């Protein structure tokens, strides 16, 4: 894999590299069921809302898109998009590998955008991204292409586990436990932009992907590894297992095992139970620390009345690909 040294990268204005087009709002009358994906804002399923056929909307292909939340994807297929999507059209030929590279760089800035501050065309016009540069001062497309090729995995991930090896799961016999009984809590802490100097410590933000890691900063870690982080704001209820020292934002709460031994397998089991409570909370009703402590999750129980940690660990290990965690 090619080493990625961003210290030598240079800034480029996005509109120096691309024309920016915007999708069109479609009414139900202007779209019929079809085989071309309609792209809307969202990270899940890369924003594909449905498959349609229409003659009132421009069709794109081989393009990078950016949605209202700053999510960016390269799309190597035909697609339509609504008015929450911006489409980047190359000013010079850019390979699909370089586009994948650039889409990743753009998405790294998405923490700046949310429902309160949406990514629009005016933001694209002033958006500056950092890219590797040639000695002539142009973007180093060759480097970007080779880097993406070096990280692309061509062989499928293997597992010795099979679907019929999973342990039985009967939630009807489980018992409710308050999160406050199971965990000790630590609140995240706010950092200003001036304090977010590029470094190598994971900064955990209230996002829904990348294991919560929003960027890497130069700071003394506040969080110890072997814990679970849970968003109480932003992407409320998203939970992740952290296995490295980190800094968590003030929109994130940190869960440490209280009197029992947590590991990555048990964490995967409990995270699923925690995330089952997400529907109760949203931007209008934050999952505050006090509410988290009182929240109940259902877990398998051992004969002495405590959670059956051994069963949870064995269950995750027995799942397909559980041996690759």
Backbone as numpy.savetxt, mean C-alpha at the origin, in Angstrom:
# Nx Ny Nz CAx CAy CAz Cx Cy Cz
20.85 -8.07 -8.73 20.01 -6.87 -8.73 20.89 -5.62 -8.73
20.55 -4.66 -9.57 21.28 -3.41 -9.65 21.10 -2.60 -8.37
22.20 -2.04 -7.84 22.11 -1.22 -6.64 21.39 0.09 -6.95
20.50 0.50 -6.06 19.71 1.70 -6.26 20.25 2.80 -5.36
20.99 3.75 -5.94 21.59 4.85 -5.19 20.91 6.15 -5.59
19.92 6.57 -4.79 19.13 7.75 -5.14 19.86 9.07 -4.85
20.98 9.00 -4.18 21.69 10.25 -3.83 22.20 10.98 -5.07
22.35 10.27 -6.19 22.86 10.89 -7.41 21.75 11.21 -8.41
20.52 11.03 -8.01 19.41 11.31 -8.90 19.17 12.82 -9.00
18.50 13.22 -10.07 18.22 14.64 -10.29 16.72 14.86 -10.45
16.31 16.11 -10.28 14.89 16.45 -10.35 14.47 16.77 -11.78
13.30 16.26 -12.14 12.71 16.53 -13.45 11.25 16.91 -13.26
10.82 17.92 -14.00 9.41 18.29 -13.98 8.63 17.26 -14.78
7.56 16.74 -14.19 6.79 15.68 -14.84 6.33 16.09 -16.24
5.92 17.34 -16.39 5.42 17.81 -17.68 6.52 18.07 -18.70
7.79 17.97 -18.30 8.87 17.99 -19.27 8.99 16.64 -19.97
8.45 15.61 -19.33 8.55 14.26 -19.86 7.24 13.78 -20.49
6.12 14.33 -20.01 4.81 13.83 -20.44 3.83 14.98 -20.72
2.92 14.74 -21.65 1.70 15.52 -21.74 0.72 14.93 -20.73
-0.13 15.75 -20.15 -1.09 15.27 -19.15 -2.51 15.39 -19.70
-3.18 14.25 -19.82 -4.56 14.21 -20.28 -5.44 13.81 -19.09
-6.72 14.13 -19.18 -7.64 13.79 -18.10 -8.79 12.95 -18.64
-9.21 11.98 -17.84 -10.33 11.14 -18.23 -11.63 11.92 -18.23
-12.69 11.24 -18.56 -14.00 11.89 -18.71 -15.03 11.20 -17.83
-15.88 12.02 -17.23 -16.97 11.46 -16.42 -17.97 10.78 -17.34
-18.36 9.57 -16.94 -19.29 8.79 -17.75 -20.57 8.53 -16.96
-21.71 8.80 -17.55 -22.99 8.44 -16.94 -23.28 6.97 -17.25
-24.24 6.40 -16.55 -24.60 5.01 -16.80 -25.09 4.81 -18.24
-25.72 5.86 -18.78 -26.24 5.76 -20.15 -25.12 5.71 -21.19
-23.92 6.20 -20.80 -22.81 6.26 -21.74 -21.85 5.08 -21.65
-22.25 4.08 -20.88 -21.38 2.90 -20.78 -22.22 1.64 -20.74
-21.80 0.68 -21.49 -22.45 -0.63 -21.52 -21.44 -1.68 -21.11
-21.91 -2.83 -20.74 -21.00 -3.92 -20.40 -20.14 -4.26 -21.61
-18.85 -4.44 -21.36 -17.93 -4.73 -22.45 -16.68 -5.42 -21.95
-15.59 -5.29 -22.69 -14.36 -5.99 -22.31 -13.17 -5.06 -22.10
-13.42 -3.74 -22.06 -12.34 -2.77 -21.82 -12.46 -2.24 -20.38
-11.41 -2.32 -19.57 -11.51 -1.85 -18.18 -11.72 -0.34 -18.09
-12.58 0.06 -17.16 -12.78 1.46 -16.82 -12.00 1.73 -15.54
-11.07 2.69 -15.59 -10.22 3.00 -14.45 -10.80 4.16 -13.66
-10.90 3.98 -12.35 -11.31 5.05 -11.47 -10.32 5.14 -10.31
-10.57 6.07 -9.38 -9.62 6.28 -8.28 -9.67 5.11 -7.31
-8.51 4.67 -6.87 -8.42 3.60 -5.88 -7.21 2.74 -6.10
-6.72 2.15 -5.00 -5.54 1.28 -5.07 -5.93 -0.17 -5.35
-7.06 -0.61 -4.75 -7.47 -2.00 -4.92 -7.75 -2.30 -6.39
-7.27 -3.46 -6.83 -7.47 -3.91 -8.21 -6.95 -2.89 -9.22
-5.96 -2.09 -8.78 -5.35 -1.04 -9.61 -6.39 -0.08 -10.19
-7.48 0.11 -9.43 -8.48 1.09 -9.83 -9.45 0.63 -10.91
-9.41 -0.65 -11.30 -10.34 -1.14 -12.32 -11.73 -1.28 -11.69
-12.67 -0.46 -12.14 -14.01 -0.43 -11.55 -14.94 -1.44 -12.21
-14.85 -1.54 -13.53 -15.72 -2.46 -14.28 -15.18 -2.56 -15.71
-15.80 -3.41 -16.50 -15.42 -3.56 -17.90 -16.59 -3.07 -18.76
-16.28 -2.16 -19.68 -17.35 -1.47 -20.40 -17.07 -1.38 -21.90
-18.07 -0.86 -22.59 -17.94 -0.47 -23.99 -18.59 0.91 -24.12
-17.91 1.86 -24.76 -18.45 3.20 -24.91 -17.84 3.86 -26.14
-18.56 4.80 -26.71 -18.03 5.54 -27.85 -17.88 7.03 -27.54
-18.03 7.41 -26.26 -17.93 8.82 -25.89 -16.68 9.09 -25.05
-15.85 8.10 -24.90 -14.67 8.24 -24.03 -13.43 7.80 -24.80
-12.35 8.53 -24.64 -11.10 8.21 -25.34 -10.51 6.92 -24.77
-9.99 6.08 -25.64 -9.36 4.84 -25.22 -7.84 5.02 -25.23
-7.20 4.59 -24.16 -5.75 4.71 -24.02 -5.12 3.32 -23.98
-3.81 3.29 -24.16 -3.05 2.05 -24.02 -1.58 2.40 -23.80
-0.87 1.53 -23.08 0.57 1.72 -22.87 0.84 3.08 -22.21
0.13 3.37 -21.12 0.24 4.68 -20.47 0.35 4.54 -18.95
0.91 5.57 -18.31 0.92 5.70 -16.86 -0.31 6.51 -16.46
-0.99 6.08 -15.39 -2.11 6.84 -14.87 -1.81 7.29 -13.44
-2.44 8.40 -13.05 -2.37 8.90 -11.67 -3.80 9.22 -11.24
-4.22 8.70 -10.07 -5.57 9.00 -9.63 -5.58 10.15 -8.63
-6.76 10.51 -8.13 -6.93 11.66 -7.26 -6.21 11.53 -5.92
-5.80 10.29 -5.56 -5.08 10.05 -4.32 -3.58 9.91 -4.53
-3.12 10.08 -5.77 -1.70 9.97 -6.08 -1.24 8.57 -6.40
-2.17 7.58 -6.45 -1.79 6.23 -6.87 -1.44 6.24 -8.35
-0.32 5.63 -8.69 0.13 5.63 -10.08 0.41 4.21 -10.54
-0.07 3.88 -11.74 0.14 2.56 -12.32 0.49 2.69 -13.80
1.32 1.75 -14.26 1.56 1.64 -15.70 0.58 0.61 -16.25
-0.06 0.92 -17.35 -1.07 0.02 -17.93 -0.67 -0.33 -19.36
-0.36 -1.60 -19.57 0.09 -2.06 -20.88 -1.06 -2.69 -21.66
-2.27 -2.16 -21.44 -3.47 -2.68 -22.11 -4.40 -1.52 -22.45
-5.39 -1.78 -23.26 -6.39 -0.76 -23.59 -7.24 -0.47 -22.36
-7.60 0.81 -22.15 -8.45 1.16 -21.01 -9.14 2.49 -21.26
-10.26 2.68 -20.56 -10.92 3.98 -20.44 -10.68 4.48 -19.02
-10.89 5.77 -18.78 -10.76 6.27 -17.42 -11.73 7.42 -17.18
-12.17 7.55 -15.91 -13.09 8.62 -15.58 -12.33 9.90 -15.23
-13.05 10.92 -14.78 -12.43 12.23 -14.59 -11.61 12.35 -13.31
-11.47 11.27 -12.55 -10.58 11.25 -11.39 -9.19 10.73 -11.75
-8.98 10.49 -13.04 -7.73 9.90 -13.51 -7.02 10.84 -14.48
-5.72 10.99 -14.27 -4.85 11.69 -15.22 -4.04 10.65 -15.98
-3.84 10.89 -17.26 -3.09 9.96 -18.11 -1.84 10.68 -18.61
-0.69 10.04 -18.44 0.58 10.62 -18.89 0.92 10.08 -20.27
1.07 11.00 -21.23 1.38 10.63 -22.62 2.82 11.03 -22.92
3.62 10.06 -23.33 5.06 10.29 -23.53 5.33 11.41 -24.52
6.29 12.27 -24.18 6.78 13.25 -25.14 7.89 12.66 -26.00
8.58 11.67 -25.42 9.56 10.87 -26.18 9.25 9.41 -25.89
9.74 8.51 -26.72 9.45 7.09 -26.48 10.08 6.63 -25.17
9.27 6.01 -24.33 9.74 5.47 -23.05 9.31 4.01 -23.00
10.23 3.11 -22.67 9.93 1.68 -22.66 8.99 1.34 -21.50
8.36 0.19 -21.58 7.43 -0.22 -20.53 8.15 -0.38 -19.19
9.43 -0.79 -19.22 10.19 -0.96 -17.97 10.45 0.39 -17.31
10.81 1.38 -18.12 11.04 2.72 -17.58 9.73 3.32 -17.05
8.62 3.01 -17.71 7.33 3.50 -17.22 6.97 2.87 -15.88
7.27 1.60 -15.71 7.05 0.95 -14.43 7.88 1.63 -13.34
9.11 1.97 -13.67 10.01 2.66 -12.75 9.41 4.01 -12.35
8.97 4.79 -13.33 8.45 6.13 -13.07 7.14 6.08 -12.28
6.26 5.12 -12.60 5.01 4.99 -11.86 5.27 4.73 -10.38
6.30 3.95 -10.09 6.68 3.67 -8.69 7.18 4.93 -8.01
7.99 5.72 -8.73 8.50 6.98 -8.17 7.35 7.95 -7.89
6.40 8.04 -8.81 5.25 8.94 -8.61 4.44 8.51 -7.39
4.19 7.21 -7.26 3.39 6.71 -6.14 4.05 6.96 -4.80
5.37 7.11 -4.80 6.06 7.38 -3.54 5.67 8.72 -2.95
5.08 9.60 -3.77 4.64 10.92 -3.30 3.16 10.95 -2.91
2.48 9.82 -2.96 1.02 9.85 -2.78 0.61 10.19 -1.36
1.51 10.08 -0.39 1.16 10.43 0.98 0.75 11.90 1.10
1.08 12.71 0.11 0.73 14.13 0.13 -0.75 14.38 -0.20
-1.45 13.33 -0.66 -2.80 13.54 -1.17 -3.81 12.64 -0.47
-5.03 13.13 -0.33 -6.11 12.40 0.34 -7.43 13.01 -0.09
-8.50 12.68 0.63 -9.80 13.26 0.29 -9.77 14.78 0.44
-8.99 15.28 1.41 -8.94 16.71 1.64 -8.06 17.44 0.65
-7.09 16.76 0.05 -6.18 17.38 -0.91 -5.95 16.41 -2.06
-6.75 16.55 -3.07 -6.72 15.61 -4.17 -5.66 15.99 -5.20
-5.16 14.97 -5.89 -4.18 15.17 -6.96 -4.92 15.54 -8.24
-4.66 16.74 -8.75 -5.33 17.22 -9.94 -4.31 17.67 -10.98
-4.80 18.16 -12.13 -3.91 18.55 -13.21 -2.94 19.66 -12.79
-3.40 20.58 -11.95 -2.51 21.64 -11.49 -1.36 21.06 -10.67
-1.60 19.95 -9.97 -0.52 19.30 -9.21 0.45 18.60 -10.16
-0.08 18.00 -11.22 0.78 17.34 -12.20 1.69 18.35 -12.89
1.17 19.55 -13.14 1.97 20.56 -13.85 3.17 21.02 -13.05
3.11 20.93 -11.72 4.23 21.38 -10.89 4.92 20.22 -10.17
4.53 18.99 -10.51 5.07 17.81 -9.84 6.51 17.55 -10.30
7.42 17.52 -9.35 8.83 17.24 -9.62 9.17 15.84 -9.09
9.77 15.01 -9.93 10.18 13.68 -9.52 11.69 13.55 -9.66
12.28 12.70 -8.83 13.71 12.44 -8.90 13.96 11.15 -9.66
14.86 11.23 -10.65 15.19 10.08 -11.49 16.70 10.01 -11.70
17.21 8.82 -12.01 18.63 8.73 -12.38 18.88 9.53 -13.65
20.08 10.10 -13.75 20.40 11.02 -14.85 21.67 10.60 -15.57
21.71 10.82 -16.87 22.91 10.55 -17.65 23.88 11.72 -17.51
25.09 11.55 -18.06 26.08 12.63 -18.02 25.66 13.82 -18.86
24.69 13.62 -19.77 24.18 14.71 -20.60 23.02 15.47 -19.93
22.63 15.02 -18.75 21.57 15.70 -18.02 20.17 15.24 -18.35
20.05 14.15 -19.11 18.73 13.61 -19.45 18.42 12.41 -18.55
17.15 12.05 -18.42 16.82 10.86 -17.62 17.54 9.63 -18.17
18.04 8.80 -17.28 18.79 7.61 -17.68 17.81 6.46 -17.89
17.18 6.44 -19.08 16.19 5.42 -19.38 16.80 4.02 -19.35
18.04 3.90 -19.79 18.71 2.60 -19.83 18.86 2.04 -18.42
19.24 2.90 -17.47 19.39 2.45 -16.09 18.04 2.01 -15.52
17.00 2.81 -15.75 15.67 2.47 -15.22 15.20 1.13 -15.77
15.38 0.94 -17.07 14.94 -0.30 -17.69 15.68 -1.50 -17.11
17.00 -1.38 -16.98 17.78 -2.49 -16.45 17.46 -2.78 -14.99
17.15 -1.72 -14.23 16.82 -1.94 -12.82 15.52 -2.73 -12.70
14.50 -2.35 -13.44 13.22 -3.07 -13.37 13.39 -4.51 -13.84
14.18 -4.72 -14.87 14.43 -6.09 -15.34 15.14 -6.91 -14.26
16.01 -6.25 -13.48 16.78 -6.97 -12.47 15.93 -7.40 -11.28
14.84 -6.65 -11.03 13.99 -7.00 -9.88 12.78 -7.82 -10.29
12.58 -8.01 -11.60 11.46 -8.80 -12.07 11.72 -10.27 -11.80
10.77 -10.94 -11.18 10.92 -12.36 -10.86 10.16 -13.18 -11.89
10.87 -14.01 -12.62 10.24 -14.78 -13.69 9.72 -16.13 -13.20
10.29 -16.67 -12.11 9.86 -17.96 -11.61 8.79 -17.77 -10.55
7.71 -18.57 -10.59 6.65 -18.42 -9.59 7.15 -18.81 -8.20
6.56 -18.20 -7.18 6.90 -18.56 -5.81 6.37 -19.95 -5.54
7.17 -20.79 -4.93 6.77 -22.17 -4.67 6.37 -22.35 -3.21
5.61 -23.38 -2.95 5.20 -23.72 -1.59 5.07 -25.23 -1.48
5.43 -25.77 -0.32 5.26 -27.21 -0.11 3.88 -27.50 0.49
3.19 -26.43 0.90 1.86 -26.60 1.48 0.81 -26.71 0.37
-0.30 -27.35 0.70 -1.40 -27.49 -0.24 -2.69 -27.05 0.44
-3.70 -26.75 -0.35 -4.95 -26.25 0.21 -5.59 -27.26 1.16
-5.39 -28.56 0.91 -6.00 -29.56 1.78 -5.20 -29.81 3.05
-4.07 -29.09 3.22 -3.27 -29.24 4.44 -3.65 -28.22 5.50
-4.56 -27.27 5.16 -4.96 -26.25 6.12 -5.73 -26.86 7.28
-5.54 -26.31 8.47 -6.22 -26.78 9.67 -7.68 -26.33 9.64
-8.56 -27.06 10.32 -9.98 -26.65 10.35 -10.13 -25.31 11.06
-11.11 -24.53 10.59 -11.31 -23.19 11.13 -12.80 -23.02 11.44
-13.15 -23.10 12.73 -14.55 -22.98 13.14 -14.69 -21.80 14.09
-14.98 -20.62 13.52 -15.03 -19.39 14.32 -16.20 -19.39 15.30
-17.18 -20.27 15.13 -18.33 -20.30 16.04 -17.90 -20.67 17.46
-16.79 -21.38 17.58 -16.32 -21.82 18.89 -15.28 -20.88 19.49
-15.02 -19.77 18.80 -14.01 -18.84 19.30 -14.58 -17.96 20.40
-13.66 -17.25 21.09 -14.04 -16.39 22.21 -13.60 -14.96 21.94
-14.37 -14.00 22.45 -14.04 -12.60 22.27 -13.01 -12.14 23.31
-12.05 -11.37 22.84 -11.02 -10.77 23.72 -10.91 -9.29 23.37
-10.80 -8.46 24.39 -10.58 -7.03 24.17 -9.12 -6.81 23.79
-8.89 -5.96 22.79 -7.51 -5.68 22.39 -6.70 -5.15 23.57
-7.36 -4.41 24.47 -6.67 -3.88 25.64 -6.18 -4.96 26.59
-6.77 -6.17 26.53 -6.32 -7.28 27.36 -5.08 -7.94 26.76
-4.97 -7.88 25.45 -3.92 -8.63 24.75 -2.66 -7.82 24.49
-2.80 -6.48 24.40 -1.68 -5.66 23.95 -1.40 -4.48 24.87
-0.15 -4.07 24.88 0.27 -2.76 25.39 0.37 -1.85 24.18
0.06 -0.57 24.37 -0.06 0.34 23.24 0.96 1.49 23.32
1.38 1.92 22.15 2.21 3.11 22.03 1.67 3.94 20.86
1.51 5.22 21.07 1.04 6.08 19.99 2.21 6.51 19.11
1.93 6.65 17.83 2.93 7.22 16.94 3.15 8.69 17.24
4.12 9.26 16.58 4.48 10.65 16.86 4.65 11.41 15.56
4.12 12.63 15.54 4.16 13.45 14.32 5.58 13.94 14.04
5.92 13.94 12.77 7.16 14.54 12.29 6.82 15.59 11.25
7.50 16.72 11.30 7.31 17.74 10.27 8.08 17.33 9.02
7.75 17.96 7.90 8.47 17.67 6.66 9.96 17.97 6.79
10.27 18.99 7.58 11.68 19.36 7.76 12.45 18.27 8.47
11.75 17.47 9.28 12.40 16.38 10.01 12.53 15.11 9.18
11.84 15.07 8.03 11.85 13.85 7.23 12.97 13.88 6.21
14.17 13.74 6.71 15.36 13.67 5.85 15.52 12.24 5.36
15.85 12.08 4.09 15.98 10.75 3.50 17.01 9.93 4.26
16.65 8.69 4.59 17.54 7.81 5.34 17.17 6.37 5.11
17.36 5.52 6.14 17.11 4.09 5.97 16.18 3.51 7.04
15.47 4.35 7.79 14.52 3.88 8.79 13.11 3.93 8.21
12.37 2.85 8.38 11.00 2.79 7.87 10.13 3.83 8.58
9.43 4.64 7.80 8.44 5.57 8.35 7.07 4.99 8.06
6.33 4.63 9.10 5.03 3.99 8.96 3.95 5.06 8.97
3.22 5.19 7.86 2.14 6.15 7.74 0.79 5.45 7.70
-0.28 6.22 7.69 -1.64 5.67 7.69 -2.08 5.34 6.28
-1.35 4.45 5.62 -1.63 4.05 4.24 -2.07 2.60 4.22
-2.50 2.12 3.06 -3.10 0.79 2.98 -2.21 -0.23 2.29
-1.00 0.16 1.89 -0.15 -0.76 1.15 1.28 -0.67 1.64
2.18 -1.45 1.00 3.61 -1.41 1.26 3.93 -1.66 2.74
3.10 -2.48 3.40 3.26 -2.79 4.82 3.25 -1.53 5.70
2.61 -0.48 5.18 2.52 0.76 5.94 3.72 1.67 5.79
4.76 1.21 5.07 5.99 2.01 4.93 5.77 3.09 3.88
5.75 4.35 4.31 5.48 5.45 3.40 6.76 5.99 2.78
7.85 5.96 3.53 9.13 6.42 3.02 10.22 5.99 4.00
11.47 6.32 3.67 12.60 5.98 4.53 13.25 7.28 4.99
13.45 7.39 6.30 13.94 8.65 6.85 15.15 8.43 7.76
15.86 9.52 8.01 17.03 9.50 8.88 16.60 9.97 10.27
16.32 9.01 11.15 15.82 9.33 12.48 16.10 8.15 13.41
16.17 8.41 14.71 16.30 7.33 15.69 14.95 6.63 15.80
14.88 5.32 15.56 13.58 4.63 15.58 12.88 4.78 16.93
11.56 4.94 16.89 10.76 5.00 18.10 10.06 3.67 18.38
9.89 2.86 17.33 9.19 1.59 17.46 10.14 0.41 17.40
9.90 -0.56 18.27 10.72 -1.78 18.27 10.07 -2.82 17.37
10.87 -3.70 16.77 10.30 -4.73 15.89 9.49 -5.76 16.67
8.84 -6.66 15.94 7.96 -7.70 16.48 6.74 -7.08 17.14
6.01 -6.31 16.36 4.79 -5.67 16.83 3.84 -5.49 15.66
2.64 -4.99 15.96 1.62 -4.73 14.95 1.30 -3.25 14.96
1.24 -2.61 13.79 0.83 -1.22 13.70 -0.58 -1.17 13.11
-1.42 -0.28 13.66 -2.82 -0.17 13.23 -3.13 1.31 13.00
-3.68 1.63 11.83 -4.05 3.01 11.50 -5.34 3.39 12.21
-5.34 4.53 12.89 -6.60 5.02 13.44 -7.14 6.19 12.61
-6.36 6.66 11.67 -6.77 7.73 10.77 -6.34 7.34 9.36
-6.66 8.15 8.36 -6.26 7.80 7.00 -6.95 6.53 6.54
-6.18 5.51 6.18 -6.75 4.20 5.84 -7.05 3.46 7.13
-8.17 3.81 7.75 -8.50 3.38 9.10 -8.60 1.85 9.18
-7.94 1.27 10.20 -8.04 -0.15 10.46 -7.06 -1.01 9.70
-6.28 -0.44 8.80 -5.24 -1.23 8.15 -4.19 -1.60 9.20
-3.78 -2.86 9.20 -2.85 -3.35 10.22 -1.71 -4.11 9.53
-0.50 -3.97 10.09 0.68 -4.60 9.51 1.61 -5.09 10.60
2.34 -6.16 10.31 3.37 -6.67 11.21 4.68 -5.99 10.87
5.37 -5.48 11.89 6.65 -4.79 11.69 7.78 -5.64 12.27
8.75 -5.97 11.42 9.87 -6.80 11.87 11.19 -6.05 11.89
11.12 -4.72 11.70 12.32 -3.89 11.76 12.03 -2.66 12.62
13.07 -2.05 13.21 12.84 -0.79 13.95 12.24 0.26 13.00
11.41 1.15 13.53 10.68 2.08 12.67 10.28 3.32 13.45
9.74 4.29 12.70 9.08 5.45 13.28 7.65 5.44 12.75
6.66 5.60 13.64 5.26 5.62 13.23 4.71 7.02 13.34
3.88 7.42 12.38 3.26 8.74 12.40 2.20 8.79 13.50
1.71 9.97 13.79 0.70 10.13 14.84 -0.67 9.63 14.42
-0.81 9.13 13.19 -2.05 8.51 12.74 -2.02 7.00 12.93
-0.98 6.51 13.59 -0.78 5.06 13.74 -0.58 4.71 15.21
-1.19 3.63 15.65 -0.96 3.09 17.00 -0.15 1.81 16.90
0.69 1.57 17.90 1.59 0.42 17.90 1.13 -0.57 18.97
1.01 -1.85 18.61 0.55 -2.90 19.51 1.73 -3.81 19.86
2.03 -3.95 21.17 3.04 -4.90 21.65 2.34 -5.97 22.49
2.77 -7.22 22.34 2.17 -8.32 23.10 2.30 -8.06 24.61
1.21 -8.27 25.33 1.18 -8.01 26.77 1.16 -9.33 27.54
2.36 -9.83 27.88 2.45 -11.04 28.68 2.44 -12.33 27.88
2.59 -12.26 26.60 2.69 -13.45 25.76 3.65 -13.16 24.61
4.04 -14.17 23.88 5.08 -14.02 22.86 4.47 -13.94 21.47
4.63 -12.78 20.84 4.16 -12.58 19.47 5.22 -13.05 18.49
4.80 -13.61 17.38 5.70 -13.86 16.25 4.96 -13.55 14.96
5.63 -13.66 13.84 5.04 -13.22 12.57 3.83 -14.05 12.17
3.78 -15.31 12.57 2.66 -16.16 12.20 1.41 -15.79 13.00
1.58 -15.65 14.31 0.45 -15.24 15.15 -0.02 -13.85 14.73
0.94 -12.98 14.40 0.58 -11.62 13.97 -0.30 -11.65 12.73
0.00 -12.52 11.74 -0.80 -12.61 10.54 -2.24 -13.02 10.86
-2.40 -13.92 11.82 -3.72 -14.37 12.23 -4.50 -13.23 12.89
-3.84 -12.55 13.85 -4.51 -11.49 14.60 -4.81 -10.29 13.71
-3.93 -9.97 12.79 -4.16 -8.84 11.89 -5.46 -9.02 11.12
-5.72 -10.25 10.67 -6.97 -10.52 9.95 -8.17 -10.24 10.84
-8.08 -10.62 12.12 -9.17 -10.38 13.07 -9.35 -8.88 13.33
-8.23 -8.16 13.44 -8.30 -6.71 13.66 -8.95 -6.02 12.47
-8.53 -6.39 11.27 -9.04 -5.72 10.06 -10.52 -6.00 9.82
-11.04 -7.05 10.47 -12.47 -7.34 10.34 -13.31 -6.26 11.00
-12.69 -5.40 11.83 -13.41 -4.31 12.51 -13.37 -3.01 11.72
-12.70 -2.99 10.56 -12.52 -1.74 9.83 -13.83 -1.08 9.42
-14.82 -1.91 9.10 -16.08 -1.34 8.59 -16.77 -0.44 9.61
-16.41 -0.57 10.89 -17.05 0.24 11.93 -16.54 1.68 11.94
-15.41 1.90 11.27 -14.76 3.21 11.38 -14.43 3.75 10.00
-14.31 5.08 9.90 -14.03 5.73 8.63 -13.46 7.10 8.93
-13.36 7.95 7.89 -12.83 9.30 8.09 -13.72 10.09 9.05
-15.02 9.80 9.08 -15.91 10.51 9.98 -15.92 9.95 11.39
-15.45 8.73 11.57 -15.43 8.10 12.88 -14.09 7.39 13.06
-13.14 8.10 13.62 -11.79 7.56 13.75 -11.73 6.46 14.80
-10.84 5.50 14.56 -10.64 4.40 15.50 -9.58 4.83 16.51
-9.99 5.64 17.50 -9.05 6.21 18.45 -8.47 5.13 19.35
-7.43 5.48 20.09 -6.74 4.52 20.95 -7.70 3.94 21.99
-8.52 4.78 22.62 -9.47 4.28 23.63 -10.45 3.29 23.02
-10.91 3.59 21.80 -11.83 2.68 21.13 -11.14 1.37 20.76
-9.87 1.47 20.37 -9.12 0.25 20.04 -8.99 -0.64 21.27
-8.68 -0.06 22.42 -8.52 -0.84 23.64 -9.79 -1.61 23.99
-10.94 -1.00 23.72 -12.22 -1.63 24.05 -12.74 -2.55 22.95
-12.14 -2.49 21.77 -12.62 -3.30 20.65 -12.40 -4.78 20.92
-13.37 -5.60 20.53 -13.31 -7.04 20.73 -12.96 -7.75 19.43
-12.10 -8.73 19.53 -11.82 -9.60 18.39 -12.04 -11.04 18.84
-12.47 -11.88 17.91 -12.72 -13.28 18.23 -11.50 -14.11 17.83
-11.06 -14.96 18.77 -9.88 -15.80 18.55 -10.16 -17.20 19.08
-9.46 -18.21 18.56 -9.59 -19.55 19.13 -9.07 -19.55 20.57
-9.69 -20.38 21.41 -9.38 -20.38 22.84 -8.79 -21.72 23.26
-7.80 -21.67 24.16 -7.21 -22.89 24.72 -8.01 -23.32 25.95
-7.67 -24.47 26.51 -8.43 -25.04 27.63 -8.40 -24.18 28.89
-7.36 -23.35 29.05 -7.27 -22.50 30.25 -7.95 -21.14 30.06
-8.61 -20.93 28.92 -9.34 -19.70 28.68 -8.54 -18.63 27.96
-7.27 -18.82 27.79 -6.44 -17.84 27.08 -6.48 -18.12 25.58
-6.11 -17.14 24.76 -6.07 -17.40 23.31 -5.15 -18.56 22.97
-5.53 -19.35 22.01 -4.74 -20.52 21.63 -3.68 -20.10 20.61
-2.57 -19.55 21.13 -1.50 -19.03 20.28 -0.91 -20.13 19.40
-0.75 -21.35 19.96 -0.14 -22.45 19.21 -0.99 -22.81 17.99
-2.32 -22.81 18.17 -3.20 -23.11 17.04 -3.08 -22.04 15.95
-3.08 -20.78 16.36 -2.98 -19.69 15.38 -1.70 -19.81 14.57
-0.59 -20.08 15.25 0.70 -20.22 14.55 0.66 -21.39 13.58
0.13 -22.52 14.05 0.08 -23.71 13.20 -0.85 -23.50 12.01
-1.95 -22.77 12.22 -2.89 -22.53 11.13 -2.24 -21.74 10.00
-1.55 -20.65 10.35 -0.90 -19.82 9.33 0.21 -20.60 8.64
0.99 -21.36 9.39 2.08 -22.13 8.78 1.57 -23.18 7.80
0.36 -23.68 8.03 -0.17 -24.75 7.19 -0.85 -24.25 5.92
-1.12 -22.92 5.84 -1.76 -22.38 4.65 -0.83 -22.46 3.43
-1.39 -22.54 2.23 -0.53 -22.42 1.05 0.30 -21.15 1.11
1.59 -21.29 0.90 2.59 -20.22 0.98 2.85 -19.76 2.42
2.23 -20.40 3.40 2.54 -20.10 4.79 3.97 -20.43 5.13
4.55 -21.37 4.41 5.95 -21.74 4.63 6.91 -20.72 4.05
6.39 -19.71 3.33 7.27 -18.70 2.73 7.19 -17.36 3.45
6.45 -17.30 4.54 6.33 -16.04 5.29 7.65 -15.73 5.98
